[in-house]
Amino acid sequence: MKISNIPTDYLLIKAFNESELCDFAIINTTVEWKEIQKERLNSVKAFENDDSFKWLNYNDEAVDFYRYSNESYLEIREWLCDDSVLFIETNEEELRELKGIDFKLSSYQMQVFSNGNAVYSCFEKNLGDEFWTSEFSLKQLTN
């Protein structure tokens, strides 16, 4: 796994949880994902000048949440110190080595704001504990 200066199919992003059970997420930003995001950006354009508008909420499971590990990929913590969003080169095998969340997560969502930014969130299935990513620019990711 390494940082990429060019867009890849994997976006590493800071993530949060009130119980501090989450440190980062990886969004799978495939070509199909980008096309869907362009449609979503078009949908929020109608609300650009509406100060009472919050966001459009979409069911979207293109994100996985993780914790820092002391056994593998120690550099992720360092990478996310300065930036909250980075493209990475990785593969399925490396992703399986990451420390996942020990809970059953459900209700994966993406909130798309009128300014073109978005946030992913989901909930722990039984307790309803929320997990979410840093806000990121869909406009930059779809250009």
URKA-V562336 format. One record per residue. RES is the residue in one letter. PSI is psi in whole degrees, 0 to 359 (999 if undefined). D_CENTER is the distance of its C-alpha to the mean C-alpha in Angstrom with 1 decimal. Layout:
RES;PSI;D_CENTER
RES;PSI;D_CENTER
//
This chain:
M;134;17.4
K;159;17.6
I;143;16.1
S;137;16.7
N;352;18.2
I;153;17.7
P;138;14.7
T;185;14.0
D;2;12.3
Y;125;9.7
L;120;7.3
L;131;7.3
I;145;5.8
K;145;7.8
A;163;7.4
F;163;10.5
N;139;13.2
E;329;16.7
S;6;18.3
E;41;16.5
L;8;15.6
C;141;12.1
D;325;11.4
F;168;8.2
A;160;5.4
I;125;5.7
I;131;4.7
N;101;8.4
T;64;9.5
T;172;13.1
V;317;15.9
E;319;15.9
W;315;12.2
K;321;13.3
E;319;16.4
I;320;14.9
Q;325;12.9
K;318;16.3
E;319;18.0
R;320;15.7
L;320;16.4
N;323;20.0
S;325;19.9
V;349;19.0
K;326;21.6
A;342;24.3
F;10;23.0
E;323;22.8
N;15;25.9
D;102;25.6
D;342;25.2
S;352;25.0
F;134;22.0
K;292;18.8
W;165;16.2
L;138;16.1
N;127;14.3
Y;143;13.4
N;124;13.2
D;119;10.3
E;26;9.7
A;23;7.9
V;146;5.5
D;141;7.5
F;145;8.1
Y;168;10.8
R;155;13.7
Y;149;15.6
S;146;18.6
N;357;22.1
E;326;23.0
S;147;20.6
Y;52;18.4
L;335;19.5
E;341;18.5
I;318;14.8
R;316;15.9
E;317;17.9
W;321;15.5
L;1;13.2
C;315;16.4
D;328;16.8
D;148;13.5
S;350;10.1
V;126;8.7
L;140;10.7
F;142;11.4
I;151;13.0
E;122;15.8
T;182;15.7
N;174;17.0
E;322;17.0
E;314;19.6
E;322;17.7
L;324;14.6
R;335;17.2
E;345;18.5
L;154;15.5
K;108;16.1
G;181;14.2
I;135;14.4
D;7;18.1
F;160;17.7
K;114;17.5
L;147;14.3
S;178;14.7
S;49;14.2
Y;133;10.6
Q;155;10.1
M;127;8.6
Q;125;10.8
V;121;12.1
F;160;14.5
S;340;17.8
N;2;17.1
G;2;14.5
N;166;11.5
A;165;8.7
V;139;6.7
Y;147;5.2
S;161;8.0
C;175;10.5
F;148;13.9
E;131;16.2
K;317;18.7
N;321;22.0
L;344;21.5
G;15;18.8
D;132;17.0
E;142;13.6
F;141;10.3
W;158;7.6
T;168;5.2
S;157;7.3
E;139;8.3
F;160;8.0
S;114;10.7
L;328;10.9
K;313;14.5
Q;325;14.1
L;340;11.9
T;1;14.5
N;999;17.6
//
